[in-house]
Amino acid sequence: MKTIIQRVTRASVSVDGELVASIGAGVLALVGVERGDGLADAQATARKLASLRMFPGTKPMDRCLTEVGGAALVISQFTLAGSLRKGRRPSFDRAEDPQLAEPLYLAVAQLLREHGIPTQTGQFAANMQVELVNDGPVTLMIFTDAGAIV
């Protein structure tokens, strides 16, 4: 599982001009589910994201989401599984089938909620318009393999 996280002052997602979700300060998490990913990957991702010190306190990166009262906006992003190795068009052979990917992406969101983080989601498999104000800017990546952070 590949997840790109951006610290934001606000973020929102719309589909067909309709607002689907929005948050204030917190993180935007773009989650890419790859073939072979499982619940252990969703758990590792949520656990890392919930405890990640990426907000300023006494030091520039000293506090986690729960300590700052931040929220999460979790968006499915199958293009993170894309490969650009050959040719001029991305290959998405590593992307998980949608019927298997959706429950794992939703599991990340639910697990964040269980960590006490207010969490919104995008609309799976929709053409979404995501707006954000990146704070810092701070952009980090969480990659998992078989439930372990790599």
N, C-alpha and C positions, 0 to 999 in steps of 0.2 A: 504494500500500500504506500502510495506517495501522497504526502500532504504538504501544501505550501501554506504557511500562515503569515498573515500580515497584521501587525498591530495597527488598529484604526481608531480614529476619533468618532467615526460613524461609518456605517455601510448599509446598503440596501440591495434588494434584488427585485426586478420586475419581469413579468412575462406578458407579452402582448399589450404593453402599456399599463398593466395593472400591477400595483405594488403587492408583492408576495410576502416579503419579510423585511424588517429593518432593525438595526441595533444602534445604540450609542457607542460609547467607548468600549473597546474589547479587541476581539480578533475576528478576522475573516479567514476561514479555513477552506481551502480548495482541496477536495479529497478525490484522488484517483485510485480506483480499485483495479488491481491487476489479476490476471489468471492465477489461481492457486491461493489468493488471499482468503483468510478466514476470520472468524470471530476473534481469535487471538490477536490478529493485526489491528482490528478495530479497538480492542481493549488497550493494546499497547499505545496506539495513537492517542486515544482519549486520555489515558493516564498521563502520558508525557505532556500533552497540551494543557491539561488541567493544572499540572504542577510546574510548568515552565516559567522561570523567572525572566520575564521580558518587559516588565514595566518599571519605571523609575521609582525609587524609594530614596534611601540614603546613598545609593549608588545608581548608575544609569539603568541597570538591569537587575533589580533587587526584589521585585514583587511579582506574584503570580496573579492570574485572573481573579481568583476568589478574594485575594487580599485587596484588590483595587475595586471590587464590585463590578467587574467587567462582564460582558456578554460575548457570545459566540454566534457567528453566522456561518453555517456549514453548507457548502455548495458542492454538488457532485461535479467532477471535472475529469471526464474520461480521457481527455487529450493529454493528461499527465502520463498516461501509459503509452503515448506515441513515441515512435522511433524515427529519427531523422538520418539514420546511418546510410541508407541507399536512396538514390534518386532525389527528386525534388518535391515529392508528395509524402507526407507522414504516413507511416504504417501503424495501424492500431491493433496488430496481432496480439499484443500483450494485454489489451483491455479485457476485463472480465465481461461475460455475457450480462446484459442488462438485468435479467431476472435474478442473477446471483449478486450483482454489484449493488443494486438498490438497497437490499436489506443490510448490507455491510456499511454503506454510507449512512443509512439511518441509525445503525447501531452506534456509530461514532457520536452522532448528535444525542441519542438517548443516554449514552454513557456519560457525556459531558453534563447533561441535566442531573444525572445521579451523583455527580461530583458537586452539585449545587450551583452550576453555572447556567444562567438563563441562556437558552439556545434556540435559535431560529434556523430554518432550513430553506433552501431554494426548492425548485420544482424539478424532480428527477426527469431527465431526458427532454427537457424543454429548452427552447432557445431563450436564454436568460440574458438580461442586461443587468450587470452588476456595477454598482457605483460604490466608491469608497474614498475616504480620505485617509491615506496611509500616514501613520503617526511616526515620525522619526526621520526618515522612513526605516521601519524595522520589518524585514522579511526573512523568515527562516523556513527550513525544510525538515520534515519528519519522514523518514523512510523506514519501513518495517519489512521483515522477512521472517516468516514462520513465527510471528508473535514477538520478535525481538527487534529493538531499534538498531538499525545499521547505519 
